[in-house]
Each structure stands twice: as structure tokens, then as C-alpha cells.
Amino acid sequence: MDKALQMKVDKLQFLLKSYGGVAVAFSAGVDSTVLLKAAKETLGTEQVMALTVQSSLMPASDVEDAVTFCREEGIRHEVVQVDPLIYYDVRTNPPQRCYYCKRLIFGKLREIVGQKGIVHLLDGSNVDDGQDYRPGRQALRELGVLSPLLEAGLTKADIRAYAKVLGLSVAQKPSAACLASRVPYGEVLSREKLQRIEQAEKFLHAEGFTQLRVRSHADMARLELLPEDIERFMADGTYQKAVAKLKEFGFAYVTLDLEGYRMGSMNEVLKG
């Protein structure tokens, strides 16, 4: 570990020690996995628990990964059922949707940790999250959720490097996000719509594509692939197979975004 990263990790460990017992909002992504592992290594299993939200807004595979990781690590773990789509301010998908959704979900988690006598609830936000439109951060602040990776100054690259030091297989896991982030603001969310996005992304991952998004515009799928993957997608016949499969999932049209994958592309309409 280089000196700069070591200093950030030292600060992270200092913060964790200052909290005492903690609950980690655990999605099984690289950020929350590193945070949970660091908390376990710093505080011990008796002082740490993980809470994973199961909802239509998150891929089912993430919950399975979370359950497996906590079982292997011997970490107390609870899966919490939440249905954000029953709430108008989430279902109608306004630009502030993430605020309302985070407020709902972390409010529920806050209730659970309070019942268990745990003071501090942690999430895996990092420095890079500030580069995109994230109204959900306000909800976390209002609920007193702590973000030690962010406070310690860890970037996404730092977290992946630290994951390697910790021996975590998620070090190279593609960045993930709520499935609702694939749908344009103002377009109403539904379980069926989110399910076909999840199916489409699962199919493309199985075809060997790593970092990607399937953006859903009404009945059209807009595929964002890494620029280096676009040529392979078009050259080996995969695109014909993808079109057929995505239509099977319920999309009427399938397009390829020539700009490629980029974080928060649905927020581009909010700029300027």
C-alpha cells in the first residue's frame, strides 16, 4: 500500500474506532464491502452488523452476494424488505427521487439499528460520488448516517486498491447503482420495467461485458458499453443476439449509445 493510501486507511480506522458499535448499509458493491470488511477488521465481529435492503430497485443477485459474504465472514446480517414503489414521490420518478428513496430506506434502517441499541449507521459513499448529481446525500445527512470512506478522503480508485490489500474479490467488481437510475426522470417506475432492465444487464454480463448500463426509455433500450467493448459487440454477432434477447424481455427497440458507458448519464439533461 502506498503512503497516500495508507494515510487514508489510517484515518478510516481511526474513525471506525471512534464510533464503537456500527451497522453498515451493505449492498455487496465494492464500496460497502470494503467498509464492512474494514469495520470487522478494526472493531471485531461483535461490534459490527450489516443491513441489506431487498427491493425491486436493486438486482436480486446483490442480495445473494451480500448474504454469502456475511456468512463467510461471520458477520451478523439482516435483509430488510422495503418497497419504495408504493410511495408516490419515488414511483413518479422526479429529479429528487433519490432523496425520497434514501429518506425512506435509511429511515427504515435507522429504526432497526435504534431497536438494536446501535448508535451509528454507516454507508459506503466516497469522494467520487460528489462528482455527480446525488440528492440522496441530503437525506443521509438529515438522518445522521455517517460516510467514513468519504470522510477519510477515499476515492473509488483508492477503495479498489484497498480491496486488493484486504484480499476481497470485489476489487474489480463493476460499479453498480439503483435500477431506477436507468429510467429518465418523469417516466413512471414499475416492477415490470425494472425487472426487464435487470434481465437485460444480467444477459450482457453473461456475454462477457463488464461495466455497462441498459437505459430504458419507454419501450426502447439504450445500451451503454465501455468504448473498448463496442467494436466486439458489433463485430462478433453479439448485437443480433442481444436485440433478440432484449425484445424477448419486453423492449420494442434496442439502440447502442456511441458515447459509451458513463456514470449518471440520465443526469445530463439536468445540466446547464
N, C-alpha and C positions, 0 to 999 in steps of 0.2 A: 504494500500500500504506500503510495507516495505521501510526502509530508502534508501537502494541502488537504488531501482526503482524510488523512489521519487526524488532522486538527478538527475537521468537521465531525468525524466519527466520535472523537473525544467529547465534543460539545453535545452530540446526541446522547451519549451515555450519561453525561452529567445531568442533562435534562430528565432523562428517564429515572435516574436515581432520585432526583428531587421530587418526582411525582409519587413514589411509593407504588401502591397497587394501581393497575391500569386495566382498562378494557380497550381493545383495538378493533375498530371497524374494519373487518377483514374481507376483502373481495377476491383474494388469491392472485391479484395482479402483482407485478414486481414491487411496487411501492409499499403496499400494505404487507406483503410477505416479508420484505426486508425489515420493516418497522416491527412486525410481530416477532421475528427471529431475534432482532436486536433487543427487544424488551425481555424476551425469555432469557437470553444470554446475560443480560445486565441485572435483571431483577429475580430471576428464577421462576419456575412454573407456578409456584404458589401465589405469586403476586400478579399473574397475568391471565387474562381470558380474552377470547376472540368472539366477536359477534358478526355473523354473516347474514345479510339481508337476501331473502329469496323473493323475487318479484318478476313480473312479466317484462320489466325493463332491463333485466340482466340475463345473460345466457345461462342456461341450466348447467352447462359444463363448469362454470366458475364456482358454483356451489359445490359440485362434486370435488373439484380440486381443493377447495377450502376444507372440506370435511377430511379428505385424505391427508392433507398437510398437517392439520391439527392432531389427527390420530397418530401419525408417525412421530410428531414432535412431543406428544404427551401434553398438549395444551388444552385447557378447558375451552369448550367451544359450544356455542349455541346458534342455531339457524333460526332467524326471525322472519316470519311471514308478514309481508306488507304488500298492499295492493294500491299503489299510487293512482292508478287509472280511475278509481272510484271518485277521485277529487277533481272537480271542475277545472281548477287552476293548473292542474297537471295535464289532464286529458285534452284540454283545448290547446295546449302546446304554445303558450305565448313566449316571447323572448325571455321572460323571467321564470320560465318553467322550472329551471334547475333550482332556483331559490325555493319555490314552493315544495318541490320534491325533497330537497335536502332538509328543509324545515320539518316535513312530515316524517321522513325516515330517521333522521338523527334525533328528533323529538321522541320517537318511539324507543330508540336505543338509549337515550338519556334516562327514560323512565325505567328501563330494565336495569341499567347499571346502578341507578339510585336504589332500587329494591334490593340489590345485592350488596349495598354498602360500599360501592366503589365510587370514588370521587371523580377520577379523571377518565374521560373518554377521548381517545386519540384517533386521528385519521391520517392517511398517507399523502396528503398534499405536499408538493415540493416546489422549489424555486421556479421551475419551468412553467408551472400552472399559471403563474402571473402573466404569462405572455399571451394568454387567450382570454376571451370573454367568459368569466366564471361567476355568475351571480350567486351560485350556491355557496361561495366563500362567505358571503354576508350572513347566511343562515347559520353556518358553523360558528361564526363569531358570536352571534346572538345567543346561541345555545351553550357557549363556553367550551366548544370542542377544541382540543389542542392539536397542533400540527408540528410535532417536533422535527420532522425531516426538513420542513420549511424553515423553522426557527434556527436549525443548525446550519442552514445555508446549503443543503444538499440539492444538486441538480439531478435531472434524470440520468445523465451520464455517470454522476457520482454514485447514484443508487445502484446502477447496473454493475459498476466496478466493485462496490461494497458487497453486492450479492455474490460475486465471484469469490471474494475473500471469505464469505460465510459458507461457501460451498453450496449455494442454492441453484437449483436447476432453472429457476425463473429468470436468471440473469439475462437471457436473450429472449424472453417471452415478449411477443409483440405488445405494444401499448393498446389498452382496451378503453372502452368508455360505455356509458349507458346507451342502450339501443335506441332510446328516444333521440339521441344526438344525430341519428341518421335521417331524421324526418324534418322537413322545412318548418320553421315557425309558422303557426297559424293553421297547419294541417292537423286535424284531429287524430289523436293516437288511439289505436285499438290493439287488442291482444293479437288479432289475426295479422295485422300489419307488422307488428314487432316480431312475430313468430317467423314470417317469411324472410325478414331481414336476417334473423338468426340462422335459419336454414341455409340461406344463400352464402353467408360468410363461412359457415361450417363447411359447406361444399368446397369453396375456394381454398380454404385452409388445407383440406384433404387433397387438393390438387397441387399442393406444394407452394402456394403463395402465402407469405407470412404477414407482413404489415399491409393491411387493406381496410377499406370500408365499402359497404354497399349502401349507398344513399338512396332513400326511397322517396320519389316524387310522384304522388298519387299512384298510378299503375305502372310507373317506369322506374327501373333500377339504374342508377348511375354508379358505375364501378370505379373506385379509386384504388389503383395499384401503385407500387413503387415504380418509378420510371424505368429501372432496370428489368422489371418484370413484364412490362408492356409488350416488348418485342416477342418474348416467349409466349405470352398469352395469345398473340395474334398468329405466330408462326407455326405452332405445332398442332393447330386444330382445336386447341382448348376452347377457343371462343365459341365455336359451334356447340360444343358440349355444354358450355356454361349457359348459352342462350336457351337451349332446350330445357336444361335443369331449372333455371330461374323462372321460365314460363310455367313449368310444372308446379313450382312453388306458389304461383299466382300473379307474377308480374306479366304485363302485356308487352312491355318493351324493355330492351336491355341496351344500355349505352356504355361507352368507355370514356372516362374523363381524361383528356390528353394532358392535363396538368399533373395528373397522378395523385398519389396519396398526400394529404396534408392535414395536420391537426386543425380541427374546428372549421372546416370549410363551410359549414352551414352558417357560421357567424360572419362570413364575408359580406352578406347583404346588410349587416348592421353597421359596417364601417363607412366612414365618410359622412 
